[in-house]
């Protein structure tokens, strides 16, 4: 039996191959899924008997309608069945987007009981989730939905200072190291409702719209703004992690989603809070293809050598 987990139709794609219950590899590629060279090595193990898609397409389209993305919402060419037409004989099982992230982390971790935190830009509706995982079972205990997104917030300011969103967030983090947050901190803080966890009063899906870019006339001003954004990002991460502790009472953490790549926030607030930690080398969408399968099979993956994890200190 050959199972494929698929992540596609975003900034790249990945295909996770499982054969006879064993994890073979996760093939990551760029561009269109059906015409990428990564599809060829995936097929070397044989044609899939079942496909596991990393999200639920109709729920995603509902969110796109809610967000006013009408052209995208009514584009039926991006439906998984059309994208996977060359594997038409393989039935498709759909997986909630955040469940794919969470399962990829939990079922590859060495933990029995742990908190799983998923923070990203946006999936279907959910932008942040916390899971209590124990004895091989996953239970979602907290979530925050669109437009309350820490990932969209950070990406919007990445774009605002002239960088490429969903790509250059690490550069914004580096700029923050050279900046002083004092001048802009009050303004950046005002985007979130304090007294609650990850509750934004602004939809950052279309970027930062209420500031004039001409106000930032020097590189130092851009770095100062980046420092304020990083400060607020770290505050929200701390709130989410505290909430995870409260709901799970766990000493072990699995951290997934694009926001998990922020190593500065991890060193300050994540690593001191949890004694044992786990993440994958790329905790974002590329690994969700793995989780799309594991969420349903609930098997533990022990037989694979992962690349070093650089964004967080792994302590198992």
C-alpha positions as semicolon CSV with decimal commas, in nm:
position;residue;x (nm);y (nm);z (nm)
1;X;0,000;0,000;0,000
2;X;0,145;0,334;-0,108
3;X;0,015;0,655;0,049
4;X;0,097;1,007;-0,061
5;X;0,058;1,320;0,148
6;X;0,039;1,629;-0,072
7;X;0,090;1,998;0,000
8;X;0,040;2,214;-0,307
9;X;-0,115;2,527;-0,461
10;X;0,072;2,769;-0,238
11;X;0,436;2,883;-0,254
12;X;0,567;2,542;-0,354
13;X;0,469;2,187;-0,289
14;X;0,576;1,865;-0,125
15;X;0,490;1,497;-0,159
16;X;0,535;1,266;0,140
17;X;0,558;0,900;0,042
18;X;0,466;0,613;0,273
19;X;0,505;0,254;0,154
20;X;0,370;-0,045;0,345
21;X;0,349;0,160;0,663
22;X;0,700;0,302;0,636
23;X;0,788;0,666;0,570
24;X;1,004;0,682;0,256
25;X;1,074;1,054;0,204
26;X;0,924;1,400;0,170
27;X;0,997;1,540;-0,175
28;X;0,988;1,921;-0,178
29;X;0,966;2,115;-0,503
30;X;0,880;2,452;-0,653
31;X;0,615;2,549;-0,903
32;X;0,331;2,336;-1,033
33;X;0,285;1,997;-0,869
34;X;0,205;1,803;-1,183
35;X;0,501;1,932;-1,383
36;X;0,768;1,934;-1,115
37;X;1,071;1,708;-1,113
38;X;0,992;1,613;-0,752
39;X;0,693;1,411;-0,873
40;X;0,930;1,173;-1,053
41;X;1,126;1,053;-0,747
42;X;0,798;1,020;-0,559
43;X;0,677;0,783;-0,829
44;X;0,992;0,571;-0,795
45;X;0,824;0,396;-0,503
46;X;0,522;0,320;-0,719
47;X;0,190;0,484;-0,797
48;X;-0,012;0,591;-0,492
49;X;-0,314;0,393;-0,374
50;X;-0,450;0,690;-0,179
51;X;-0,377;1,064;-0,163
52;X;-0,399;1,269;0,155
53;X;-0,446;1,641;0,087
54;X;-0,307;1,883;0,346
55;X;-0,622;2,096;0,378
56;X;-0,996;2,101;0,306
57;X;-1,043;2,289;-0,022
58;X;-1,409;2,384;0,021
59;X;-1,349;2,524;0,370
60;X;-1,063;2,726;0,226
61;X;-1,288;2,860;-0,050
62;X;-1,543;2,961;0,212
63;X;-1,274;3,163;0,387
64;X;-1,168;3,319;0,056
65;X;-1,526;3,431;0,000
66;X;-1,537;3,571;0,352
67;X;-1,213;3,758;0,283
68;X;-1,342;3,900;-0,046
69;X;-1,103;3,697;-0,263
70;X;-1,379;3,626;-0,514
71;X;-1,161;3,549;-0,815
72;X;-0,964;3,290;-0,621
73;X;-1,272;3,147;-0,452
74;X;-1,447;3,080;-0,783
75;X;-1,138;2,938;-0,957
76;X;-1,221;2,567;-0,977
77;X;-0,901;2,480;-1,162
78;X;-0,713;2,467;-0,832
79;X;-0,928;2,197;-0,676
80;X;-0,717;1,895;-0,569
81;X;-0,901;1,653;-0,795
82;X;-0,807;1,858;-1,100
83;X;-0,449;1,902;-0,983
84;X;-0,405;1,532;-0,917
85;X;-0,580;1,414;-1,233
86;X;-0,280;1,206;-1,341
87;X;-0,348;0,995;-1,030
88;X;-0,722;0,982;-1,097
89;X;-0,752;0,626;-0,973
90;X;-0,633;0,719;-0,623
91;X;-0,906;0,843;-0,386
92;X;-0,836;1,163;-0,191
93;X;-0,871;1,213;0,184
94;X;-0,872;1,572;0,306
95;X;-0,709;1,690;0,629
96;X;-0,768;2,015;0,822
97;X;-0,477;2,248;0,753
98;X;-0,367;2,296;1,115
99;X;-0,418;1,927;1,188
100;X;-0,164;1,853;0,911
101;X;0,089;2,084;1,079
102;X;0,022;1,945;1,425
103;X;0,033;1,579;1,319
104;X;0,360;1,629;1,129
105;X;0,517;1,753;1,452
106;X;0,357;1,520;1,705
107;X;0,393;1,187;1,526
108;X;0,759;1,252;1,440
109;X;0,840;1,362;1,797
110;X;0,962;1,131;2,075
111;X;0,692;1,257;2,313
112;X;0,395;1,070;2,455
113;X;0,231;1,372;2,619
114;X;0,298;1,721;2,484
115;X;0,151;2,054;2,387
116;X;0,149;2,117;2,014
117;X;0,140;2,482;1,909
118;X;0,075;2,575;1,545
119;X;0,123;2,940;1,446
120;X;0,115;3,040;1,080
121;X;-0,025;3,303;0,847
122;X;-0,349;3,135;0,747
123;X;-0,480;2,791;0,663
124;X;-0,848;2,754;0,597
125;X;-0,990;2,976;0,871
126;X;-0,759;2,890;1,160
127;X;-0,440;3,091;1,212
128;X;-0,334;2,955;1,552
129;X;-0,412;2,631;1,735
130;X;-0,307;2,450;2,050
131;X;-0,337;2,072;2,082
132;X;-0,311;1,843;2,380
133;X;-0,152;1,523;2,251
134;X;-0,126;1,208;2,459
135;X;-0,102;0,833;2,398
136;X;-0,104;0,886;2,021
137;X;-0,423;1,094;2,021
138;X;-0,455;1,462;1,927
139;X;-0,713;1,693;2,085
140;X;-0,746;2,057;1,983
141;X;-0,797;2,268;2,296
142;X;-0,768;2,628;2,170
143;X;-0,774;2,815;1,840
144;X;-0,780;3,160;1,688
145;X;-0,928;3,213;1,342
146;X;-0,893;3,459;1,056
147;X;-0,821;3,748;1,055
148;X;-0,644;3,720;1,394
149;X;-0,314;3,604;1,254
150;X;0,036;3,654;1,393
151;X;0,185;3,525;1,069
152;X;-0,009;3,774;0,854
153;X;0,095;4,053;1,092
154;X;0,465;3,970;1,057
155;X;0,447;3,913;0,681
156;X;0,258;4,239;0,626
157;X;0,535;4,439;0,790
158;X;0,795;4,234;0,605
159;X;0,635;4,362;0,285
160;X;0,592;4,713;0,423
161;X;0,967;4,765;0,468
162;X;1,033;4,650;0,112
163;X;1,103;4,279;0,159
164;X;0,921;3,981;0,008
165;X;0,647;3,838;0,232
166;X;0,635;3,462;0,301
167;X;1,005;3,455;0,213
168;X;1,206;3,732;0,381
169;X;1,066;3,724;0,734
170;X;1,409;3,613;0,858
171;X;1,551;3,937;0,718
172;X;1,297;4,142;0,913
173;X;1,408;3,953;1,223
174;X;1,771;4,048;1,150
175;X;1,675;4,412;1,090
176;X;1,507;4,412;1,431
177;X;1,842;4,332;1,594
178;X;1,976;4,666;1,463
179;X;1,675;4,872;1,566
180;X;1,532;5,051;1,867
181;X;1,160;4,978;1,910
182;X;1,082;5,283;2,124
183;X;0,962;5,522;1,850
184;X;0,711;5,284;1,690
185;X;0,625;5,042;1,969
186;X;0,310;5,219;2,089
187;X;0,167;5,223;1,737
188;X;0,250;4,859;1,664
189;X;0,111;4,749;2,000
190;X;-0,219;4,915;1,916
191;X;-0,291;4,650;1,651
192;X;-0,362;4,395;1,924
193;X;-0,620;4,396;2,200
194;X;-0,431;4,340;2,522
195;X;-0,601;4,134;2,788
196;X;-0,670;3,862;2,532
197;X;-0,453;3,616;2,343
198;X;-0,374;3,692;1,980
199;X;-0,674;3,918;1,922
200;X;-0,600;4,165;1,643
201;X;-0,816;4,464;1,557
202;X;-0,670;4,483;1,205
203;X;-0,685;4,248;0,907
204;X;-0,331;4,227;0,768
205;X;-0,426;4,002;0,477
206;X;-0,381;4,290;0,231
207;X;-0,080;4,437;0,404
208;X;-0,025;4,745;0,620
209;X;-0,272;4,998;0,482
210;X;-0,286;5,271;0,744
211;X;0,077;5,385;0,732
212;X;0,256;5,588;0,470
213;X;0,573;5,416;0,354
214;X;0,728;5,761;0,296
215;X;0,741;5,802;0,673
216;X;1,034;5,558;0,672
217;X;1,301;5,763;0,499
218;X;1,608;5,587;0,637
219;X;1,727;5,231;0,686
220;X;1,753;5,298;1,060
221;X;1,385;5,390;1,074
222;X;1,303;5,065;0,898
223;X;1,513;4,875;1,152
224;X;1,342;5,061;1,437
225;X;1,002;4,961;1,300
226;X;1,122;4,602;1,258
227;X;1,233;4,605;1,624
228;X;0,884;4,718;1,732
229;X;0,720;4,449;1,519
230;X;0,952;4,182;1,663
231;X;0,876;4,305;2,017
232;X;0,500;4,269;1,967
233;X;0,546;3,935;1,790
234;X;0,738;3,805;2,091
235;X;0,470;3,930;2,331
236;X;0,203;3,740;2,142
237;X;0,415;3,423;2,121
238;X;0,465;3,437;2,497
239;X;0,087;3,467;2,548
240;X;0,018;3,170;2,321
241;X;0,282;2,954;2,490
242;X;0,147;3,046;2,833
243;X;-0,198;2,943;2,712
244;X;-0,056;2,613;2,587
245;X;0,093;2,546;2,929
246;X;-0,238;2,628;3,095
247;X;-0,445;2,398;2,872
248;X;-0,207;2,100;2,861
249;X;0,007;2,112;3,175
250;X;0,283;1,964;2,960
251;X;0,659;1,991;2,997
252;X;0,706;1,895;2,631
253;X;0,635;2,120;2,333
254;X;0,602;2,055;1,962
255;X;0,613;2,386;1,772
256;X;0,494;2,402;1,410
257;X;0,389;2,656;1,146
258;X;0,584;2,935;0,980
259;X;0,602;3,149;1,296
260;X;0,806;2,874;1,462
261;X;1,099;2,983;1,243
262;X;1,150;3,299;1,450
263;X;1,456;3,191;1,645
264;X;1,482;3,512;1,849
265;X;1,135;3,469;1,999
266;X;1,207;3,101;2,058
267;X;1,522;3,171;2,261
268;X;1,354;3,437;2,473
269;X;1,013;3,288;2,545
270;X;0,967;2,937;2,409
271;X;1,276;2,749;2,518
272;X;1,267;2,870;2,883
273;X;0,900;2,775;2,915
274;X;0,919;2,410;2,802
275;X;1,179;2,166;2,931
276;X;1,162;1,943;2,623
277;X;1,106;2,069;2,268
278;X;1,062;1,932;1,917
279;X;1,011;2,075;1,569
280;X;1,093;1,975;1,212
281;X;1,363;2,142;1,000
282;X;1,089;2,321;0,805
283;X;0,785;2,348;1,031
284;X;0,583;2,530;0,766
285;X;0,377;2,401;0,475
286;X;0,646;2,171;0,322
287;X;0,614;1,932;0,617
288;X;0,233;1,941;0,623
289;X;0,233;1,675;0,351
290;X;0,375;1,437;0,614
291;X;0,111;1,535;0,866
292;X;-0,171;1,496;0,613
293;X;-0,104;1,121;0,623
294;X;-0,007;1,083;0,988
295;X;-0,320;1,257;1,114
296;X;-0,523;0,967;0,977
297;X;-0,284;0,673;1,027
298;X;-0,161;0,792;1,370
299;X;0,168;0,609;1,321
300;X;0,495;0,726;1,473
301;X;0,781;0,797;1,233
302;X;1,109;0,680;1,381
303;X;1,292;0,545;1,076
304;X;1,401;0,869;0,913
305;X;1,705;1,090;0,964
306;X;1,587;1,452;0,977
307;X;1,805;1,748;0,885
308;X;1,929;1,963;1,176
309;X;1,669;2,198;1,324
310;X;1,813;2,550;1,340
311;X;1,522;2,767;1,455
312;X;1,479;2,617;1,801
313;X;1,701;2,425;2,043
314;X;1,577;2,065;2,032
315;X;1,586;1,906;2,375
316;X;1,426;1,563;2,396
